[in-house]
Amino acid sequence: MLRATPASFDKLSGTIYDFPEQGDTLPMHTHNDADNHISIVSKGSFRAHGDGWELVLVAGNVVDWPTGQAHEFVALEANSKLVNILKGK
């Protein structure tokens, strides 16, 4: 089951998501200017998708999400990890 842990990195903040099982999902969601983020795959791999698009992301990939773009993450392997860092305004 997906686990979310708030994180603080000096002046930055965000969330670390642990996906212990293949198929664990961070459901489709969007962000506004106040809570938009970048996503860093720190371990494993994911299928990220939204309306009409799909990406396969692996460890080391970084995605800078535009405000309002719906996205969902599905772990393609057990023990995958995603770090989201808020951009802030």
N, CA, C and O of each residue as an XYZ file, in Angstrom:
356
protein
N       0.842     -1.181      0.000
C       0.000      0.000      0.000
C       0.887      1.245      0.000
O       1.874      1.321      0.732
N       0.521      2.203     -0.824
C       1.258      3.453     -0.958
C       1.402      4.151      0.393
O       0.448      4.244      1.165
N       2.638      4.648      0.667
C       2.893      5.408      1.887
C       3.424      6.781      1.506
O       4.309      6.895      0.659
N       2.889      7.817      2.126
C       3.319      9.191      1.876
C       3.901      9.767      3.157
O       3.285      9.694      4.220
N       5.112     10.350      3.041
C       5.786     10.936      4.184
C       6.158     12.378      3.860
O       6.928     12.613      2.928
N       5.628     13.359      4.610
C       6.035     14.751      4.376
C       7.543     14.883      4.586
O       8.122     14.215      5.443
N       8.169     15.756      3.792
C       9.618     15.931      3.885
C       9.966     17.408      3.791
O       9.258     18.201      3.171
N      11.078     17.750      4.426
C      11.579     19.117      4.375
C      13.049     19.050      3.978
O      13.818     18.278      4.551
N      13.437     19.865      2.993
C      14.805     19.892      2.490
C      15.297     21.337      2.568
O      15.230     22.070      1.582
N      15.787     21.745      3.733
C      16.199     23.126      3.979
C      15.017     24.041      3.697
O      14.048     24.006      4.456
N      15.044     24.864      2.639
C      13.941     25.770      2.348
C      12.866     25.129      1.481
O      11.826     25.740      1.234
N      13.101     23.911      1.017
C      12.138     23.208      0.171
C      11.306     22.250      1.000
O      11.735     21.797      2.061
N      10.106     21.944      0.508
C       9.278     20.938      1.162
C       8.612     20.088      0.096
O       8.540     20.467     -1.073
N       8.132     18.948      0.519
C       7.480     18.044     -0.412
C       7.032     16.777      0.279
O       6.780     16.760      1.484
N       6.937     15.718     -0.501
C       6.462     14.434      0.002
C       7.264     13.316     -0.643
O       7.556     13.353     -1.838
N       7.616     12.320      0.164
C       8.260     11.108     -0.339
C       7.193     10.018     -0.379
O       6.540      9.736      0.626
N       7.027      9.414     -1.546
C       6.041      8.354     -1.733
C       6.750      7.025     -1.922
O       7.572      6.872     -2.825
N       6.424      6.063     -1.063
C       6.936      4.698     -1.174
C       5.836      3.807     -1.733
O       4.710      3.807     -1.235
N       6.170      3.052     -2.769
C       5.242      2.137     -3.438
C       5.768      0.715     -3.220
O       6.513      0.211     -4.061
N       5.402      0.052     -2.114
C       5.984     -1.249     -1.794
C       5.610     -2.360     -2.780
O       6.367     -3.317     -2.943
N       4.465     -2.245     -3.430
C       4.006     -3.302     -4.334
C       3.892     -2.805     -5.768
O       3.518     -1.656     -6.004
N       4.211     -3.660     -6.713
C       3.946     -3.347     -8.113
C       2.448     -3.087     -8.262
O       1.635     -3.831     -7.713
N       2.083     -2.060     -8.984
C       0.675     -1.719     -9.170
C       0.138     -0.707     -8.176
O      -0.958     -0.181     -8.371
N       0.893     -0.415     -7.097
C       0.456      0.645     -6.182
C       0.303      1.942     -6.976
O       1.087      2.221     -7.883
N      -0.709      2.725     -6.627
C      -1.068      3.889     -7.437
C      -1.234      5.151     -6.605
O      -1.844      5.135     -5.536
N      -0.684      6.235     -7.113
C      -0.987      7.575     -6.613
C      -2.044      8.097     -7.572
O      -1.721      8.430     -8.713
N      -3.312      8.179     -7.135
C      -4.434      8.449     -8.039
C      -4.329      9.781     -8.792
O      -3.618     10.701     -8.388
N      -5.064      9.837     -9.894
C      -5.114     11.016    -10.753
C      -5.438     12.259     -9.922
O      -6.356     12.250     -9.102
N      -4.674     13.321    -10.148
C      -4.874     14.565     -9.424
C      -4.272     15.721    -10.217
O      -3.509     15.506    -11.158
N      -4.616     16.932     -9.834
C      -4.044     18.138    -10.429
C      -3.577     19.064     -9.308
O      -3.881     18.852     -8.134
N      -2.839     20.086     -9.699
C      -2.331     21.049     -8.730
C      -2.553     22.472     -9.231
O      -2.623     22.725    -10.434
N      -2.661     23.386     -8.281
C      -2.725     24.803     -8.620
C      -1.340     25.413     -8.385
O      -0.399     24.692     -8.052
N      -1.207     26.720     -8.554
C       0.093     27.370     -8.369
C       0.673     27.169     -6.971
O       1.891     27.095     -6.810
N      -0.184     27.082     -5.968
C       0.281     26.986     -4.579
C       0.841     25.612     -4.215
O       1.688     25.507     -3.329
N       0.375     24.552     -4.893
C       0.831     23.211     -4.506
C       1.427     22.419     -5.666
O       1.525     21.194     -5.595
N       1.826     23.110     -6.733
C       2.428     22.423     -7.867
C       3.820     21.913     -7.484
O       4.451     22.447     -6.571
N       4.296     20.875     -8.187
C       5.550     20.235     -7.794
C       6.322     19.701     -8.981
O       5.817     19.632    -10.101
N       7.574     19.320     -8.704
C       8.334     18.495     -9.621
C       8.356     17.105     -9.013
O       8.255     16.955     -7.796
N       8.487     16.089     -9.856
C       8.571     14.703     -9.390
C       9.928     14.140     -9.782
O      10.379     14.302    -10.915
N      10.572     13.475     -8.828
C      11.855     12.821     -9.061
C      11.682     11.341     -8.739
O      11.287     10.986     -7.628
N      11.975     10.488     -9.699
C      11.937      9.043     -9.446
C      13.273      8.677     -8.813
O      14.314      8.749     -9.465
N      13.242      8.284     -7.543
C      14.493      7.971     -6.852
C      14.799      6.476     -6.837
O      15.932      6.075     -6.571
N      13.782      5.645     -7.126
C      14.006      4.200     -7.142
C      12.891      3.542     -7.945
O      11.733      3.946     -7.840
N      13.224      2.545     -8.736
C      12.213      1.778     -9.451
C      11.738      2.458    -10.721
O      12.477      3.207    -11.359
N      10.487      2.183    -11.075
C       9.925      2.746    -12.300
C       8.416      2.917    -12.163
O       7.767      2.267    -11.343
N       7.877      3.816    -12.995
C       6.459      4.172    -12.939
C       5.904      4.368    -14.333
O       6.628      4.683    -15.277
N       4.611      4.175    -14.439
C       3.852      4.656    -15.590
C       3.117      5.884    -15.084
O       2.297      5.800    -14.170
N       3.420      7.027    -15.687
C       2.710      8.256    -15.374
C       1.811      8.543    -16.564
O       2.236      8.405    -17.711
N       0.566      8.945    -16.299
C      -0.340      9.210    -17.406
C      -1.373     10.245    -17.007
O      -1.583     10.536    -15.830
N      -2.011     10.790    -18.037
C      -3.072     11.770    -17.871
C      -3.972     11.710    -19.082
O      -4.048     10.682    -19.755
N      -4.643     12.784    -19.358
C      -5.586     12.835    -20.470
C      -4.842     12.842    -21.808
O      -4.349     13.880    -22.248
N      -4.768     11.671    -22.448
C      -4.166     11.571    -23.776
C      -2.657     11.449    -23.814
O      -2.075     11.576    -24.892
N      -2.002     11.214    -22.712
C      -0.549     11.046    -22.715
C      -0.132      9.978    -21.705
O      -0.879      9.662    -20.779
N       1.061      9.432    -21.890
C       1.607      8.409    -20.994
C       3.128      8.449    -21.083
O       3.686      8.614    -22.168
N       3.795      8.301    -19.950
C       5.247      8.244    -19.875
C       5.660      7.052    -19.028
O       4.959      6.693    -18.082
N       6.784      6.436    -19.354
C       7.413      5.471    -18.454
C       8.608      6.197    -17.856
O       9.481      6.684    -18.573
N       8.632      6.260    -16.531
C       9.676      6.974    -15.800
C      10.516      5.983    -15.013
O       9.985      5.052    -14.408
N      11.834      6.186    -15.022
C      12.749      5.310    -14.293
C      13.603      6.152    -13.348
O      13.613      7.381    -13.428
N      14.317      5.474    -12.454
C      15.150      6.169    -11.465
C      16.035      7.207    -12.150
O      16.715      6.920    -13.136
N      16.008      8.416    -11.603
C      16.777      9.527    -12.139
C      15.963     10.482    -12.988
O      16.393     11.611    -13.223
N      14.785     10.053    -13.459
C      13.934     10.944    -14.253
C      13.313     12.017    -13.371
O      12.962     11.768    -12.218
N      13.185     13.221    -13.937
C      12.573     14.359    -13.271
C      11.496     14.913    -14.187
O      11.722     15.085    -15.385
N      10.314     15.196    -13.623
C       9.224     15.799    -14.390
C       8.817     17.098    -13.705
O       8.530     17.123    -12.509
N       8.797     18.172    -14.482
C       8.365     19.491    -14.009
C       6.931     19.692    -14.493
O       6.706     20.053    -15.648
N       5.965     19.458    -13.610
C       4.555     19.472    -13.996
C       4.039     20.886    -14.212
O       4.255     21.763    -13.375
N       3.354     21.113    -15.340
C       2.672     22.402    -15.508
C       1.468     22.479    -14.572
O       0.826     21.466    -14.292
N       1.170     23.662    -14.101
C      -0.004     23.852    -13.256
C      -1.254     23.354    -13.978
O      -1.464     23.654    -15.153
N      -2.078     22.594    -13.264
C      -3.354     22.133    -13.796
C      -3.299     20.874    -14.634
O      -4.346     20.410    -15.085
N      -2.119     20.293    -14.867
C      -2.047     19.068    -15.678
C      -2.343     17.849    -14.801
O      -1.605     17.554    -13.861
N      -3.422     17.153    -15.120
C      -3.780     15.938    -14.373
C      -2.721     14.864    -14.605
O      -2.222     14.698    -15.719
N      -2.384     14.132    -13.533
C      -1.405     13.054    -13.644
C      -1.635     12.006    -12.563
O      -2.151     12.295    -11.483
N      -1.237     10.782    -12.889
C      -1.348      9.636    -11.986
C      -0.071      8.821    -12.131
O       0.521      8.767    -13.210
N       0.350      8.187    -11.040
C       1.532      7.332    -11.059
C       1.139      5.906    -10.688
O       0.401      5.693     -9.726
N       1.632      4.928    -11.450
C       1.435      3.513    -11.146
C       2.817      2.870    -11.090
O       3.581      2.957    -12.051
N       3.142      2.222     -9.968
C       4.441      1.565     -9.823
C       4.531      0.368    -10.761
O       3.645     -0.486    -10.781
N       5.613      0.314    -11.540
C       5.833     -0.815    -12.446
C       6.652     -1.922    -11.799
O       6.772     -3.020    -12.343
N       7.216     -1.623    -10.627
C       7.951     -2.637     -9.879
C       7.837     -2.355     -8.390
O       7.610     -1.219     -7.972
N       7.995     -3.392     -7.608
C       7.905     -3.266     -6.146
C       9.032     -2.371     -5.631
O      10.103     -2.286     -6.232
N       8.769     -1.717     -4.521
C       9.732     -0.872     -3.813
C      10.183      0.347     -4.622
O      11.318      0.802     -4.482
N       9.305      0.865     -5.456
C       9.608      2.096     -6.186
C       9.394      3.295     -5.249
O       8.614      3.232     -4.299
N      10.109      4.385     -5.547
C      10.025      5.572     -4.689
C      10.006      6.820     -5.551
O      10.740      6.941     -6.531
N       9.134      7.755     -5.150
C       8.940      9.013     -5.854
C       9.078     10.147     -4.850
O       8.526     10.075     -3.752
N       9.817     11.202     -5.223
C       9.960     12.369     -4.373
C       9.346     13.559     -5.107
O       9.764     13.899     -6.213
N       8.360     14.181     -4.489
C       7.725     15.390     -5.036
C       8.223     16.583     -4.230
O       8.185     16.574     -3.000
N       8.690     17.607     -4.937
C       9.157     18.822     -4.285
C       8.294     19.970     -4.765
O       8.184     20.226     -5.964
N       7.679     20.663     -3.807
C       6.806     21.793     -4.142
C       7.624     22.912     -4.764
O       8.721     23.232     -4.307
N       7.063     23.504     -5.825
C       7.733     24.626     -6.486
C       7.531     25.911     -5.710
O       8.440     26.734     -5.603
N       6.319     26.079     -5.162
C       6.006     27.287     -4.382
C       6.004     28.538     -5.244
O       6.640     28.599     -6.296
N       5.282     29.514     -4.774
C       5.215     30.800     -5.482
C       5.427     31.908     -4.491
O       5.412     33.081     -4.864
